[in-house]
Amino acid sequence: MAALSSPFTLRDVTFKNRIAVSPMSQYRAINGYANNWHLVHLGRFAMGGAALVYAEATAVEADGRRTHGDLGLWEDEQIEGLRQITKFISDEGAVPGIQLSHAGRKASERRPWHGETPVDEEDITLRGEAPWQPIAPSPITYADDWPDPTVMTEADIERVIHAFGEAARRAKEAGFKIIEVYAAHGFLVHQFLSPISNLRRDKWGGTAENRQRFAIEVARSIRKHWPEELPLAFRLSATDWLDGGIEVEDTAQIANALKAEGVDLIDCSSGGIAGRDRPRRMEIRQGFQVPFAAKVKEAADIPTMAVGFLWDAKICEGIIENGEADMIALARELLDDPNWPLHAATELQSNDNHEKWHNEFGWWLMKRDRLLKKLGIR
Ligand SMILES: Cc1cc2nc3c(=O)[nH]c(=O)nc-3n(C[C@H](O)[C@H](O)[C@H](O)COP(=O)(O)O)c2cc1C
């Protein structure tokens, strides 16, 4: 059996293979509520053979949304729509996961296709969507022409930590089996972690230990509500790609500290802390973030997930086989081909006669394959 097709267990949750659907914001929710778009978007990945299907960045409070279209779990009424999605994903043999998020200074942004710039008065006229005031650890803007965030008071910090815990309780009630905290790409938890965005001099900033405190408290708050038998993951930006920012060695330390708080997996992404221009040090090629997953796994002795610009089944197989990561996550490749996990298993000779496909598809494809062979077509 291919390594990519082998099962993997965290706490009491077993993933049938090593392939995860990376969280992908759809900007399609209304007031944070999930709808049929989310059901079909996520459901087709469960049908396509992924072991873990993550729902997109889901805000723990309304003002923590990045855009007006983000999903949310800040009120109990938002549970029901998500429950339908987790039921479908579970019934089709995949594990439903959710990414919990707070955008911090990146809140009140336009959807990508509306410009990925701050929401302003124009959006009220165009879409009936008003801007709101972002918050952050320090009074530093995300990029030029972005509004100054309000510096978080002690009460703000306590409120958001509490909101992560409450959202975890709702995620449990909605039927999710793994939570990933969005602590990457310049969102609030990352804003506390990085010395580029956190210039505080109180217990929440200054030293590395102080900058980690918010992430640690978020993990503790979640663990209060999240069952012992279910895994908790963090997505970290392993490097900021900027001098004076987080480096992979820092990330290994953060991972170690999180492990002690009941975090089971580190999803190793990178970048996003400041502005939209690609940092000079960042060179993109297939699997360019895999070395971070390997380094964190080794240095912190914690399972990791590799993500970013991956699509070749053999390369993904190598990552698992060589022990560079325990799971891989794909985003854009799965948008292009939601059946990628099934095709990859065939390419790696782990899917004889379409056995991994649901019968509703696989039975027909198997018959067609036989016919094609018989006719000498392929
Ligand atoms: C449509 C879309 C939405 C995304 N939304 C999120 C998100 O909500 N949370 C997150 O951590 N990353 C998000 N990402 C980043 C992906 O999860 C992934 O890390 C990135 O696209 C690199 O993987 P890929 O090369 O396989 O696409 C998004 C990417 C895409 C394409």
Ligand as a Chemical Component Dictionary entry (heavy atoms), coordinates in Angstrom:
data_LIG
# 
_chem_comp.id                   LIG 
_chem_comp.type                 NON-POLYMER 
_chem_comp.pdbx_formal_charge   0 
_chem_comp.three_letter_code    LIG 
# 
loop_
_chem_comp_atom.comp_id 
_chem_comp_atom.atom_id 
_chem_comp_atom.alt_atom_id 
_chem_comp_atom.type_symbol 
_chem_comp_atom.charge 
_chem_comp_atom.model_Cartn_x 
_chem_comp_atom.model_Cartn_y 
_chem_comp_atom.model_Cartn_z 
_chem_comp_atom.pdbx_ordinal 
LIG C1  C1  C 0 -9.821 29.673 -2.293 1  
LIG C2  C2  C 0 -8.807 29.635 -1.190 2  
LIG C3  C3  C 0 -9.176 30.003 0.098  3  
LIG C4  C4  C 0 -8.261 29.891 1.151  4  
LIG N1  N1  N 0 -8.678 30.119 2.440  5  
LIG C5  C5  C 0 -7.888 29.773 3.478  6  
LIG C6  C6  C 0 -8.377 29.731 4.789  7  
LIG O1  O1  O 0 -9.565 29.969 5.056  8  
LIG N2  N2  N 0 -7.511 29.382 5.785  9  
LIG C7  C7  C 0 -6.200 29.065 5.525  10 
LIG O2  O2  O 0 -5.471 28.733 6.445  11 
LIG N3  N3  N 0 -5.715 29.092 4.278  12 
LIG C8  C8  C 0 -6.526 29.400 3.251  13 
LIG N4  N4  N 0 -6.061 29.299 1.969  14 
LIG C9  C9  C 0 -4.694 28.801 1.765  15 
LIG C10 C10 C 0 -4.742 27.277 1.536  16 
LIG O3  O3  O 0 -5.289 26.595 2.635  17 
LIG C11 C11 C 0 -3.346 26.719 1.221  18 
LIG O4  O4  O 0 -2.534 26.824 2.348  19 
LIG C12 C12 C 0 -2.680 27.449 0.050  20 
LIG O5  O5  O 0 -3.605 27.670 -0.998 21 
LIG C13 C13 C 0 -1.492 26.656 -0.490 22 
LIG O6  O6  O 0 -1.904 25.374 -0.897 23 
LIG P1  P1  P 0 -2.177 25.011 -2.463 24 
LIG O7  O7  O 0 -0.912 25.375 -3.211 25 
LIG O8  O8  O 0 -2.450 23.540 -2.441 26 
LIG O9  O9  O 0 -3.324 25.828 -2.945 27 
LIG C14 C14 C 0 -6.935 29.461 0.896  28 
LIG C15 C15 C 0 -6.566 29.160 -0.409 29 
LIG C16 C16 C 0 -7.478 29.215 -1.444 30 
LIG C17 C17 C 0 -7.051 28.811 -2.827 31 
# 
loop_
_chem_comp_bond.comp_id 
_chem_comp_bond.atom_id_1 
_chem_comp_bond.atom_id_2 
_chem_comp_bond.value_order 
_chem_comp_bond.pdbx_ordinal 
LIG C1  C2  SING 1  
LIG C2  C3  SING 2  
LIG C2  C16 DOUB 3  
LIG C3  C4  DOUB 4  
LIG C4  N1  SING 5  
LIG C4  C14 SING 6  
LIG N1  C5  DOUB 7  
LIG C5  C6  SING 8  
LIG C5  C8  SING 9  
LIG C6  O1  DOUB 10 
LIG C6  N2  SING 11 
LIG N2  C7  SING 12 
LIG C7  O2  DOUB 13 
LIG C7  N3  SING 14 
LIG N3  C8  DOUB 15 
LIG C8  N4  SING 16 
LIG N4  C9  SING 17 
LIG N4  C14 SING 18 
LIG C9  C10 SING 19 
LIG C10 O3  SING 20 
LIG C10 C11 SING 21 
LIG C11 O4  SING 22 
LIG C11 C12 SING 23 
LIG C12 O5  SING 24 
LIG C12 C13 SING 25 
LIG C13 O6  SING 26 
LIG O6  P1  SING 27 
LIG P1  O7  DOUB 28 
LIG P1  O8  SING 29 
LIG P1  O9  SING 30 
LIG C14 C15 DOUB 31 
LIG C15 C16 SING 32 
LIG C16 C17 SING 33 
# 
